[in-house]
Amino acid sequence: MLKFIRKYVKNESGATAIEYGLIAALVSVAAVVALQALGTSLNDMFTTVSTTLDSATTSAGGGGTPTP
């Protein structure tokens, strides 16, 4: 019985699995934060492009659907 307890105490495979889990969680959180920042940046960029195109078509006298 004492041999089994010593073997159980020396077993570190559970600790390794927990470490990998913590690393995966940290990478996931970093990815979510980065993608949220990227999404906000892309939204601002497309809003700017849309506003610029709208003002360009209005000042050019356009505004309708072009006819082929």
Protein Blocks (a to p, Z undefined) as FASTA:
>chain_A
ZZmmmmmmmpmklmmmmmmmmmmmmmmmmmmmmmmmmmmmmmmmmmmmmmmmmmmmmmno
papacdZZ
